Each structure stands twice: as structure tokens, then as C-alpha cells.
Amino acid sequence: MKEIKYNEHAKEVLEILQKGAFLTTHADGKTNTMTIGWGYLGYSWRKPVFGVMVRHNRYTHNLLDKNGQFTVTLPQEDLSKELAFCGAKSGLQTDKIKACGFSLLSAQTVDVPLIACRGFQYECKVLCKMEMQRPLVEEIVRETWYEKMPDDYHTFYFGEITACYVTE
Ligand SMILES: Cc1cc2nc3c(=O)[nH]c(=O)nc-3n(C[C@H](O)[C@H](O)[C@H](O)COP(=O)(O)O)c2cc1C
């Protein structure tokens, strides 16, 4: 395990994110992970921040609202099958960690584990949560992404990056 600066590998991190990363949450004694493809690495409130977008109907939304902490694992190895699985099944019905045979790593600063793999690891504590509001969304975005599910907008969760490192 090697500590990194939050923005040291930003280009690679954002490229991996577009292909898929694991957003892991933990509450009520349950750990769940879901695939994300959108997100933000930035700096706000004088803190390094990772932003994720989670639709209301995700089980992850429920867990994040109970425990405002999350981890993001960006794999540098081929976990495409696992990413597809965790992006299609809900943790409400399926123990995805078990089904994928994932080992978990304990985090240093949050009460949420990380997926053990070769890749970049971020530990985050939610600083700000923002609900998307229909009137504030441009038509092009609304029609492309929300027309089929008009009541299922994303919530943005901006998490302070409290630790980040690379695992082998
Ligand atoms: C490549 C990929 C990227 C995805 N990105 C997101 C995302 O950024 N936000 C989101 O809410 N859902 C996203 N999804 C869908 C969720 O991963 C999917 O609905 C998942 O089953 C939710 O799991 P949960 O109910 O256990 O939280 C993505 C799916 C895939 C395959």
C-alpha cells in the first residue's frame, strides 16, 4: 500500500472512472458496493473532494443517507465482469461482495471497507449532499438521462477525501 496525494494520478483516476469503479458503502451492519461511471475529483471548502452521483432508487442511496461515508476503488486490473455485475444487481436482494468473491480491506479513516485489488483507493466523508432539481436541469440532460425515470434524479454526494493510496 502506497499513500498518494489526492490529485497525483488525477488523469488516470478519471480515465478508470469512466470505465467503471466501485462505490462502497456500509450501514446497519451491511456492506454494499455498486458500479459508478461518473464522478468528480476536486477541491472545495479548502478540502480535497471526491464527488459521486447516486440515483434515488439505488440501495447505495439508502446506505449513504444512513452513514455519510464511502470508499471508491478504481481498479487497475480487469474486473469488468465484477463491474458489470455490481452495476446490474442491487444490494437489496444480492450480497454482491460475496457473489463476486471480493476480499475487503479495512479503511484508515472511515467505517466503510474497500475492495481489495490492484488500484487506486479513496476514503471519503460526505461534506455536502445535493439533490438535482428538475427545473434547474437543462433540457438536453433531462431528455437524455431522466426522461424514462422522471422521478429518479441523482443526488450528488461530495465527500472529503480523508485518505487515498494505491494497493497492489
Ligand atoms: C458502468 C456503469 C456505471 C454506472 N454509474 C452509475 C452512477 O454513477 N450512478 C448511479 O446511480 N448508478 C450507476 N450505475 C448503475 C448502478 O451501478 C446499478 O443500478 C446498481 O445495481 C445499484 O446497486 P445498489 O442498488 O446495490 O446500490 C452504473 C452502472 C454501470 C454498469
The ligand as a MOL file (V3000), in Angstrom:
LIG
                    3D

  0  0  0     0  0            999 V3000
M  V30 BEGIN CTAB
M  V30 COUNTS 31 33 0 0 0
M  V30 BEGIN ATOM
M  V30 1 C -20.6170 1.3370 -15.9830 0
M  V30 2 C -21.7370 1.6860 -15.0240 0
M  V30 3 C -21.7270 2.9230 -14.4050 0
M  V30 4 C -22.7540 3.2850 -13.5140 0
M  V30 5 N -22.7120 4.5220 -12.9160 0
M  V30 6 C -23.6770 4.8800 -12.0290 0
M  V30 7 C -23.6190 6.1420 -11.3530 0
M  V30 8 O -22.6570 6.9380 -11.4950 0
M  V30 9 N -24.6430 6.4540 -10.5190 0
M  V30 10 C -25.7100 5.6100 -10.3000 0
M  V30 11 O -26.6330 5.9380 -9.5340 0
M  V30 12 N -25.7740 4.3810 -10.9130 0
M  V30 13 C -24.7740 3.9970 -11.7510 0
M  V30 14 N -24.8090 2.7570 -12.3480 0
M  V30 15 C -25.9110 1.8370 -12.0070 0
M  V30 16 C -25.7300 1.1390 -10.6440 0
M  V30 17 O -24.4250 0.6180 -10.5110 0
M  V30 18 C -26.7500 -0.0180 -10.5220 0
M  V30 19 O -28.0730 0.4940 -10.5910 0
M  V30 20 C -26.5720 -0.8660 -9.2650 0
M  V30 21 O -27.3040 -2.0550 -9.4370 0
M  V30 22 C -27.0360 -0.1730 -8.0000 0
M  V30 23 O -26.7260 -1.0170 -6.9300 0
M  V30 24 P -27.3570 -0.8780 -5.4650 0
M  V30 25 O -28.8820 -0.9680 -5.6190 0
M  V30 26 O -26.7900 -2.0620 -4.7150 0
M  V30 27 O -26.9200 0.4270 -4.9120 0
M  V30 28 C -23.8070 2.3740 -13.2370 0
M  V30 29 C -23.7990 1.1120 -13.8530 0
M  V30 30 C -22.7800 0.7710 -14.7230 0
M  V30 31 C -22.7850 -0.6100 -15.3650 0
M  V30 END ATOM
M  V30 BEGIN BOND
M  V30 1 1 1 2
M  V30 2 1 2 3
M  V30 3 2 2 30
M  V30 4 2 3 4
M  V30 5 1 4 5
M  V30 6 1 4 28
M  V30 7 2 5 6
M  V30 8 1 6 7
M  V30 9 1 6 13
M  V30 10 2 7 8
M  V30 11 1 7 9
M  V30 12 1 9 10
M  V30 13 2 10 11
M  V30 14 1 10 12
M  V30 15 2 12 13
M  V30 16 1 13 14
M  V30 17 1 14 15
M  V30 18 1 14 28
M  V30 19 1 15 16
M  V30 20 1 16 17
M  V30 21 1 16 18
M  V30 22 1 18 19
M  V30 23 1 18 20
M  V30 24 1 20 21
M  V30 25 1 20 22
M  V30 26 1 22 23
M  V30 27 1 23 24
M  V30 28 2 24 25
M  V30 29 1 24 26
M  V30 30 1 24 27
M  V30 31 2 28 29
M  V30 32 1 29 30
M  V30 33 1 30 31
M  V30 END BOND
M  V30 END CTAB
M  END
